[in-house]
Structures are given as structure tokens and as C-alpha cells.
Amino acid sequence: MNAPQPAQPHAHLSPDAIYPFDARGIAKRFRHAAIFGALDALTTGETMRFVNDHDPLPLLQQLRARYGELVEIAYRHRGADGVMIDFIRG
């Protein structure tokens, strides 16, 4: 019988991991700070899958100004019922 291997730090995290972020459940006054904090926590190759009830155009401008090419913005769904956007950390 093989002995158990010691756990690797963050071994459960894949470099291509997708982390859900549902902005609809966050108070409006905290949303942008929470989004920036979540994006700051991502490492290269990780994705935050953002869901919201509207298209956050002012937020996207702020993200482009703050992160530039470090975060790719990719719409997965865009409709009257809301949006799903992948923010991919480069």
C-alpha cells in the first residue's frame, strides 16, 4: 500500500481555473471594490466568470484603465437578461 503524499499548496487550483463571480448579490456600493479585489487575487491563466443583470460598460472602462493588457475581457453572454463575461488574467 502506498503512503499518502503530502498536500501541495494550492494543488486543487488549476492554472486555467474559472472562478464564478455573481455581482447581483453584492451591494452596489461595494461591487467595484469587490471586483477589483477578485481580479487582483487571480494568477496568470485564471478566469473570473462575471455575471450581472446589466452590461457594466463603465466598469469595463475602469478595468481597461487599471489592468490594460493584463486582463482579457471576453463576453460569453450578452442579452436583455444580463451578461456573462470572462475576465482572464494574462
Long-range contacts (C-beta under 8 A, 24 or more apart in sequence): 13-46, 15-43, 15-44, 15-45, 15-46, 16-45, 16-46, 16-47, 17-45, 17-46, 17-47, 18-46, 18-47, 18-48, 18-49, 18-86, 19-46, 19-47, 19-48, 19-49, 20-48, 20-49, 20-51, 21-48, 21-49, 21-50, 21-51, 22-51, 22-52, 23-50, 23-51, 23-52, 23-56, 24-51, 24-52, 24-53, 24-82, 31-59, 32-59, 32-62, 35-59, 35-63, 36-66, 39-63, 39-67, 39-71, 39-87, 39-89, 42-87, 42-89, 43-89, 44-89, 44-90, 45-88, 45-89, 46-88, 46-89, 47-86, 47-87, 47-88, 47-89, 48-86, 48-87, 48-89, 49-76, 49-84, 49-85, 49-86, 50-83, 50-84, 50-85, 50-86, 50-87, 51-82, 51-83, 51-84, 52-82, 52-83, 52-85, 53-81, 53-82, 54-82, 54-83, 55-83, 56-83, 56-85, 63-87
